[in-house]
């Protein structure tokens, strides 16, 4: 009986370690938000007319957005940057380390920059609104940093 308990504990621990150390598939997650696969089931997408617009050129807006994103705990750049006009962040949950992937594409529209975005949980299931709430928080902070 003890052996079974030890096996269960080992399997749970191995699963938790896998959540933290599983490699990221950059080709899957670092894509144009309009081309991302089904974020509606476990994330949130804003493209086209619903994509937010901010004053300034794409480099300035993405640089400010990067500062906002990296100021959050457990968030880092996965791929891309302002020079590419496309940047993907990975942000992990506090306790179990579930990764969410947040990709922004910046496009100049006159004196403004349109930010298309997709934020997706890696593992299927409901994200309980975490991705939407994170974007709302980041956009509010971005407005402050851009002096709006």
N, C-alpha and C positions, 0 to 999 in steps of 0.2 A: 504494500500500500504506500509506503514511504517513497518507493521508486517512482510511482505514478505522480505523486505530489511534486517530487523534484523535477520530473520531466515537464509537468505543466508549468512550473515556475521558470524552468529554462526556456521553454517555448515562448512564454510571455515576455521574458527579458530579451530574447533574440528578436522578437517582433518589434519591441520598443527601440532596440538598437538599430534595426533596419529603418525605422521611420526617420531616425536622425542621420543615418549615414548613407542612405540610398542615393545613388548618383542621379544628377539632374539631366534630363534629356533636353538639351538646349534647343535642338532642332524642333522639338514639339512645342516648347513654351515660348521661345523668342520669335514670335511671328506677328505680322500685322494684325491688330485687333479685329479687323473685318474678316480675317481668314481663320480665326481661332475656332476650335471645335467646341460646340455646344456649351457655352459657359452658363446658360440658363439653368442647368440642372445642379450646378454646384458653384455658381459665381455670379458675375455681373458684367455687362458690356454696355459701353456708351460709344456709338459711332454715328456718322452722318450728322443729321440735324440736332440730335440730342447731345452730341459731344460738346463739352464746355469750351469756351473761348476765353483767352486771356490776352491783355495788351502786351505787346513786345514781340520780338523775333523768337523763332523756335529755340535757338541756342540759349537765350536768356531764360525763357520759360522752363526748359528742361533742366537747366542748371539749378534754378530755384526749386524745382520739383525734386531733384535729386537730393538737395539739402534737406527738404521736408521728409522724404522717405527714409533717408539714412539717420535722421534724428530719432526714428522709432526703434525701440529695442528689437533684436532678432530679425532685422531687415538688412539685406545687402544686395548689391548689384549682381545679377546673374550674367547678363550679357548686354552689350550695346552702350550707348552714351549719346550725349548731345550732338556730337559730330556726325553720328549716324542718323539722327532724327528718330530713333527707335531705341527704347531702353526697357529692359525687363528686370524687375526686382523679385526676390524671393523673401517672403516673410513667414516666420514660423510661429506657431502657437506656443504659449508659455509652458504648459505642462508636458504635453506629449510631443511637441515639435512638428506637428502636421504642417507641411509647406503649402503656401498659397503663392501663385505666380501672378504678378501684376505687370502688364505690358502697356507702355504708352507710345503712341506715334504722334509726333508734332509736325503740323503742316502750317505754313504761313498762309494767311488769308488777309491780305492788305496789311494793316498795321497790327493785326492780331495773330495769335497762334491758336489753332484748333487742336485740342488734345483728344484723340481717339484712345480709348482704353478698354482693356479686358482684364478682369481679375478673376482667377479661377483657383479652386482648391484642387490639389493633385489627386486626392482620393475621393471616390464617388460618395454621394450623400449630400444632405443639406449642409450648407455652411452657416446656417442660423443668422444670416444677414451680415456676417463678419466682413465679407468683401465690400459690400455696399457701404457699410459704416466706415470702413477704413478709407475708402475713396472720398466720402463726404468730409472726413476729418482732414485728409491731405489737401483737398481743394480749398477748404476754409483756411488752412494755414498758408497755402500757396497765395491766396488773395492777400493775406496780411503781408507776406514777404514781397509781393509785387506792389504793395502800397494802394490796394483797392479798398 
